[in-house]
Amino acid sequence: MSRQYDEHHRSVMVHEALHYLLGGRIEGTYLDCTAGEGGHIKAILKATNGQARVIGLDVDREVLDLAEQNLEEYRGKFRLFNSSYVDFEAVLRQAGVERVDGVLLDVGTSTFQLKSKGRGFSYELDEPLDMRMDLSAKITAADIVNSYSESELSRIIFEYGDEKRFARRIAKCIVNRRPLSTTRELHDAVKAAMPPAERYKRKRHFATKTFQAIRIVVNKELENIEGVLRSIPGFLKQGGRIVFISFHSLEDGIAKRVFREKSDSELKILTKKPIQPSQEEVELNLRARSARLRAAERI
């Protein structure tokens, strides 16, 4: 497949992720649960001079094709699997690996998904409302905006989008404009719900929070994250580490809670507070501004 945009995805907080994930080691087997275009995998292999082995998985077959290309120089040092991170246990069995030295889980949406045509993630493009990371999944964004009740849409936008002031107005406008079938129609519904002055004084585009909320529901992101974080410690070697990078307060909150619950029995918390990207990184990559990193070590 060919890239449909010029901008490459920048993996976030690479230096920090390597610091906590490797802990100074240059050997070992690592699991990247969200391989994307292979940025973090490449960084791991480069930092370990190719002595580490990495198993990467991603639910998006198209993005894995790009990862294969980007990791060409390290062929034989990694294996990629077209699977969701919720199926990491099955992937490890398939790879013949019982326990790993580290797990990386970066739950941000990739530039590939945001920019690729036809995926319906972005308000910048006019295309079918989809937002599925796994194209074999049945529920799309169109199903949600056209079938959920006004009160349920309001709750989703308020909680998952952190749209505190205008969630009810946006939900009402969506319902009044049904059926919505394209990203442009959803964008316009959000626009119509907000006072003109509010649309343009925000640091982020006014539709960002609503699109984020619906994407989270389509992909069952919060439920999947919690389940995986609870399972991962059982597949870490003693001293093995888990690094979790999130872009939403609810995601970060899940990691904080799970790590704390397991801190007496399975994990030692390495980050008392979430690590944030440097100002230099944010200036180079604006998408990194909301990233938060937490890490823990298997006792």
Summary of the structure (lengths in Angstrom):
residues: 299
radius of gyration: 19.5
end to end distance: 43.2
largest distance: 57.9
contacts: 972
relative contact order: 0.14
helix: 47%
strand: 15%
